[in-house]
Amino acid sequence: MTSVRTISPDQVDGPGSAVRGCSVRLSRKPSGSARGALDGAWWPRSTDPAIELVALSEELGARHVSVRRIGLNMAGWDSAPGRIWLASGRKVAVDWFRISGGRLVRILGTDNQRIDLLVIPVETPPASAELALTMASDGNDPEITAGGHHSALVRAPADA
């Protein structure tokens, strides 16, 4: 069974908006699935890492993954905090990298479990983001282009 928690496209917030209390747009492959290099995908609602990384960590905690450390690319975020605090008061370390084109967030759990998620850019159109979330949870590693479109949706027809 796949695990996708999203909202319908007519409820999607505009780019850059952060709405507290809305579900985290996260998909994960079923445990034990060996298909694909990614463990799922995450579509943040804003470019504020203090809000988004806490929400992601809290959601993973609800799914029985206690987050110890997060590593991700600096590109596309408003700031780069070295740690975040969860509602429980627990601190999570955040490592930032300068990798060209890196759209990956690596989560390390307190049990050393590693989870690699595709980061879908905030400005990605809802249809493309939903497709990427679904593909990632099915074990198909989606590619997101620089413009935030899923490559399957922006390829020119072969006979064009």
C-alpha positions as CSV (number, residue, x, y, z in Angstrom):
1,M,0.0,0.0,0.0
2,T,1.3,3.4,-0.9
3,S,1.3,6.3,1.5
4,V,0.3,9.6,0.0
5,R,-1.2,12.4,2.0
6,T,-2.0,15.4,-0.1
7,I,-4.8,17.8,-0.7
8,S,-6.9,18.3,-3.9
9,P,-5.6,20.7,-6.5
10,D,-8.3,23.2,-5.8
11,Q,-7.1,23.4,-2.2
12,V,-3.4,23.9,-3.1
13,D,-1.9,27.0,-1.7
14,G,0.1,29.3,-3.9
15,P,3.9,29.2,-4.1
16,G,5.6,30.6,-1.1
17,S,2.6,30.2,1.2
18,A,2.9,28.1,4.4
19,V,-0.3,26.9,5.9
20,R,-0.1,25.4,9.3
21,G,-2.4,22.6,10.1
22,C,-2.6,21.3,6.5
23,S,-1.4,17.8,5.8
24,V,2.2,17.4,4.7
25,R,2.5,16.5,1.0
26,L,4.6,13.4,1.4
27,S,4.6,10.0,-0.3
28,R,6.6,7.0,0.7
29,K,7.1,3.6,-0.8
30,P,5.8,0.7,1.1
31,S,8.3,-0.7,3.6
32,G,10.3,-3.5,2.1
33,S,9.9,-2.3,-1.5
34,A,13.2,-2.5,-3.3
35,R,12.1,-0.7,-6.5
36,G,13.7,2.7,-7.3
37,A,16.5,4.6,-5.6
38,L,14.2,7.0,-3.7
39,D,12.1,6.2,-0.7
40,G,9.4,8.7,-1.7
41,A,8.8,12.4,-2.4
42,W,8.0,15.5,-0.5
43,W,6.3,18.7,-1.8
44,P,6.8,21.5,0.7
45,R,4.3,24.4,0.8
46,S,6.9,27.2,1.2
47,T,10.6,27.9,1.0
48,D,10.8,28.5,4.8
49,P,12.8,25.6,6.2
50,A,11.9,26.3,9.8
51,I,8.3,25.6,9.0
52,E,8.7,22.9,6.4
53,L,11.4,20.8,8.0
54,V,9.5,20.8,11.3
55,A,6.3,19.7,9.5
56,L,8.1,17.0,7.6
57,S,9.8,15.7,10.8
58,E,6.5,15.7,12.7
59,E,4.7,13.8,9.9
60,L,7.5,11.2,9.8
61,G,7.2,10.9,13.6
62,A,3.5,10.2,13.2
63,R,4.6,7.4,10.8
64,H,7.0,6.0,13.5
65,V,10.2,7.5,12.1
66,S,11.9,9.6,14.8
67,V,14.1,12.0,12.9
68,R,17.6,12.7,14.2
69,R,19.2,14.5,11.3
70,I,18.2,16.0,7.9
71,G,20.5,16.8,5.0
72,L,19.4,18.8,1.9
73,N,20.5,21.2,-0.8
74,M,20.5,24.9,0.0
75,A,19.1,26.0,-3.3
76,G,15.5,27.1,-3.2
77,W,15.3,27.8,0.6
78,D,15.0,31.2,2.3
79,S,17.5,30.3,5.0
80,A,19.7,27.5,6.3
81,P,19.2,26.8,10.0
82,G,21.6,24.3,11.5
83,R,18.9,22.8,13.7
84,I,15.2,22.8,14.2
85,W,13.1,22.2,17.2
86,L,10.1,19.9,17.2
87,A,6.9,20.5,19.2
88,S,8.2,17.9,21.7
89,G,11.2,20.2,22.4
90,R,13.5,17.7,20.7
91,K,16.3,19.2,18.5
92,V,17.0,17.9,14.9
93,A,20.3,18.7,13.2
94,V,20.1,20.0,9.7
95,D,23.0,19.8,7.2
96,W,23.0,21.9,4.1
97,F,24.9,21.2,0.9
98,R,25.6,23.2,-2.3
99,I,24.9,20.6,-4.9
100,S,23.9,21.7,-8.4
101,G,20.5,20.3,-9.3
102,G,20.2,18.3,-6.0
103,R,16.5,17.7,-5.3
104,L,17.0,15.2,-2.5
105,V,16.4,15.4,1.2
106,R,18.1,12.6,3.3
107,I,16.5,11.8,6.6
108,L,18.3,9.9,9.3
109,G,16.2,8.4,12.0
110,T,17.3,7.9,15.6
111,D,17.6,4.2,14.7
112,N,20.0,5.1,11.8
113,Q,17.3,4.4,9.3
114,R,18.0,6.4,6.1
115,I,15.1,7.8,4.0
116,D,15.8,9.6,0.7
117,L,13.0,11.7,-0.6
118,L,12.8,13.7,-3.8
119,V,12.1,17.4,-3.0
120,I,9.4,18.7,-5.4
121,P,9.9,22.4,-5.9
122,V,7.3,24.6,-4.2
123,E,6.3,26.2,-7.5
124,T,5.6,22.9,-9.3
125,P,2.1,22.8,-10.9
126,P,-0.2,20.6,-8.9
127,A,-0.8,18.0,-11.6
128,S,3.0,17.5,-12.0
129,A,3.6,17.4,-8.3
130,E,0.8,14.9,-7.7
131,L,2.2,12.7,-10.5
132,A,5.7,12.8,-9.0
133,L,4.3,12.0,-5.5
134,T,2.5,9.0,-6.9
135,M,5.4,7.8,-9.0
136,A,7.8,8.0,-6.1
137,S,5.5,6.0,-3.8
138,D,5.2,3.4,-6.6
139,G,9.0,3.0,-6.8
140,N,9.4,4.9,-10.1
141,D,11.9,7.7,-9.5
142,P,10.5,10.8,-11.1
143,E,12.6,13.6,-12.6
144,I,11.5,17.2,-12.0
145,T,12.8,19.8,-14.5
146,A,14.2,23.1,-13.5
147,G,10.8,24.7,-14.2
148,G,9.1,22.4,-11.7
149,H,7.5,20.2,-14.3
150,H,7.6,16.5,-14.3
151,S,9.7,15.4,-17.3
152,A,6.9,13.0,-18.5
153,L,4.6,16.1,-18.8
154,V,7.1,18.4,-20.6
155,R,8.7,16.1,-23.2
156,A,8.0,16.9,-26.8
157,P,6.3,14.2,-28.8
158,A,8.7,11.9,-30.6
159,D,7.3,12.9,-34.0
160,A,7.4,16.6,-33.4
